[in-house]
């Protein structure tokens, strides 16, 4: 069952989304809509942090977890920041809402033979923002691929007493701890609706991104809330 804050967000955004989907939006209109969206989220829901996925959310492409920044495909990926995410994060920054990246892009994913040439995690995020000329800054990053944190010698070193759960539960818990806030004060954005469903059950304000082309204000999907409404 969803919380009061989640239910309030669902009904407001469902109405808000009608105006988005019914028109072709230019840059200024998209900026204004993001301002309206975050103003409501901040003042009426109590949102204090945006926690976002990286691949196919913040970026319009998928890195596969790591890239060679000097390769052709790596160079293309580094330039694939979503225009709408750039707007969202820029508006959030002006409102002092931090952006935290919660991703499965993990340095442990890089094969040993490629560790000298490939990057992932926070290094990949930082270089992507630089190359894409982002107009905002990331406040924090949590870069863990759960399947690589199942052994005691791995998960104990990051404060877990059990194997890392699937989804973004660990990542989002770290966001709560870092900013000393509750789940219902975080907007979580991810292109994998499975991660969003888990986050919704844990009390976060979750938004799924559909279309496999990264975040845009008109690609937000919250239909998965419906199975949890009274």
Buried (B, 14 or more C-beta within 10 A) or exposed (E): EBBEBBBBBBEBBEEBBEEBEEEEBEEEBBBBBBBEBBEBBBEEBBBBBBBBBBBBBBBBBBBEBBBBBEEEEBEEBBEBBBBBBBBBBBBBBEBEBBBBBBBBBBBBBBEEEEEEBBBBBBBBBBBBBEBBEBEBEBBBBBBBBBEBBEEEEBBEEEEBEEBBEEBBBBBBBBBBEBBEBEBBBBBBBBBBBEBBBBBBBBBBBBBBBEEEBBBBBBBBBBEBBEEBEE
